[in-house]
Amino acid sequence: MPSPILAVEDVSKTYDGFKAITNLNFYLDQGELRTVIGPNGAGKSTFFDLISGRAKPNPGGKITFGDIDVTQRNEYEINRIGIGRKFQTPSVYSEHTVFDNLVLSLKGPRGVFSSLFKRLNSGDRDRLDDLLKLIRLDDKRSWKAGQLAHGEKQWLEIGMLLASEPKLLLIDEPAAGMTDAETHRTGELLLSLAGKHSLIVVEHDMGFVRQIASNGKVTVLHQGSVLCEGKFDEVQNNQKVREVYLGRGKH
Ligand SMILES: Nc1ncnc2c1ncn2[C@@H]1O[C@H](COP(=O)(O)OP(=O)(O)OP(=O)(O)O)[C@@H](O)[C@H]1O
């Protein structure tokens, strides 16, 4: 049994007396791709905020990454320890080329100026070439990022996340606003990352969830807690999930 890379234990988060996350327990294995779904307001973004250090849990809970207790670490430290996050809306450097966007995201203490004007070593170059192929933007490496289609910007941002060499990737609704073909390609990309990386993907598009959860587990959040966890079909057929999430339990 692989040991969990992430353990979230008895974690709660209260905002102005409202519990956005309630006694949440969540374990992710090394190399696992987990999909997290849940209705609006279920706590998915707050869950990511807590793991990434953007928000602090109420006293009492614990978040462990590898063997490090990150419960009270700040966002910057957690990112350096190896948790990278991609938000729903792509945020690329529009005026820079695709290639330079990746250079700017390479791991290490580099300012914008030194990143762009420093000579890359051959190891970095090879890695960026591989990344460009992986995200299928090899032929657009010299394009300004602002010229890319929405789906391509999302892939570039996944590439930027990978350039920073995280061990765990938190990815928020990567398929939002994509065409069917782009969505499918994104699923292939994420599936190809599993194993080498650990990933948690929050998503609403059920066709996409079915694709990326084909070999893995889905966690359903509801009112800030785990309602159900299992293979896609198990989750889809779960009565509680139908009632609260799909809203058609009685039909
Ligand atoms: N900073 C905050 N201050 C006050 N309430 C918050 C804050 N962040 C989240 N909440 C509340 O916590 C609950 C969970 O919100 P969250 O954004 O985590 O849900 P979600 O599952 O990501 O929803 P969606 O799918 O709509 O993005 C909501 O009721 C929300 O209003």
The ligand as an SDF file (V2000), in Angstrom:
LIG
                    3D

 31 33  0  0  0  0  0  0  0  0999 V2000
  -13.8720   33.9190    2.4230 N   0  0  0  0  0  0  0  0  0  0  0  0
  -15.1220   33.5360    2.7260 C   0  0  0  0  0  0  0  0  0  0  0  0
  -15.8900   34.2530    3.5530 N   0  0  0  0  0  0  0  0  0  0  0  0
  -17.1460   33.8680    3.8660 C   0  0  0  0  0  0  0  0  0  0  0  0
  -17.7420   32.7300    3.3850 N   0  0  0  0  0  0  0  0  0  0  0  0
  -17.0130   31.9750    2.5520 C   0  0  0  0  0  0  0  0  0  0  0  0
  -15.6700   32.3250    2.1620 C   0  0  0  0  0  0  0  0  0  0  0  0
  -15.2130   31.3650    1.3190 N   0  0  0  0  0  0  0  0  0  0  0  0
  -16.2140   30.4660    1.1780 C   0  0  0  0  0  0  0  0  0  0  0  0
  -17.2860   30.8360    1.9120 N   0  0  0  0  0  0  0  0  0  0  0  0
  -18.5670   30.1050    2.0030 C   0  0  0  0  0  0  0  0  0  0  0  0
  -18.2600   28.7430    2.2230 O   0  0  0  0  0  0  0  0  0  0  0  0
  -19.1310   27.8980    1.4590 C   0  0  0  0  0  0  0  0  0  0  0  0
  -18.2950   27.0060    0.5690 C   0  0  0  0  0  0  0  0  0  0  0  0
  -17.7480   27.7990   -0.4920 O   0  0  0  0  0  0  0  0  0  0  0  0
  -16.7630   27.2320   -1.5900 P   0  0  0  0  0  0  0  0  0  0  0  0
  -16.4330   28.3700   -2.5010 O   0  0  0  0  0  0  0  0  0  0  0  0
  -15.6360   26.5510   -0.9320 O   0  0  0  0  0  0  0  0  0  0  0  0
  -17.6860   26.1700   -2.3370 O   0  0  0  0  0  0  0  0  0  0  0  0
  -17.4740   25.4680   -3.7540 P   0  0  0  0  0  0  0  0  0  0  0  0
  -17.8260   24.0440   -3.5650 O   0  0  0  0  0  0  0  0  0  0  0  0
  -16.1090   25.7890   -4.2610 O   0  0  0  0  0  0  0  0  0  0  0  0
  -18.5600   26.1830   -4.6530 O   0  0  0  0  0  0  0  0  0  0  0  0
  -18.5700   26.4620   -6.2420 P   0  0  0  0  0  0  0  0  0  0  0  0
  -18.7220   25.1460   -6.9250 O   0  0  0  0  0  0  0  0  0  0  0  0
  -19.7790   27.3380   -6.4120 O   0  0  0  0  0  0  0  0  0  0  0  0
  -17.2850   27.1690   -6.5700 O   0  0  0  0  0  0  0  0  0  0  0  0
  -20.0650   28.8110    0.6880 C   0  0  0  0  0  0  0  0  0  0  0  0
  -21.2790   28.9050    1.3930 O   0  0  0  0  0  0  0  0  0  0  0  0
  -19.3300   30.1330    0.6920 C   0  0  0  0  0  0  0  0  0  0  0  0
  -20.2330   31.2190    0.6540 O   0  0  0  0  0  0  0  0  0  0  0  0
  1  2  1  0
  2  3  1  0
  2  7  2  0
  3  4  2  0
  4  5  1  0
  5  6  2  0
  6  7  1  0
  6 10  1  0
  7  8  1  0
  8  9  2  0
  9 10  1  0
 10 11  1  0
 11 12  1  0
 11 30  1  0
 12 13  1  0
 13 14  1  0
 13 28  1  0
 14 15  1  0
 15 16  1  0
 16 17  2  0
 16 18  1  0
 16 19  1  0
 19 20  1  0
 20 21  2  0
 20 22  1  0
 20 23  1  0
 23 24  1  0
 24 25  2  0
 24 26  1  0
 24 27  1  0
 28 29  1  0
 28 30  1  0
 30 31  1  0
M  END
$$$$
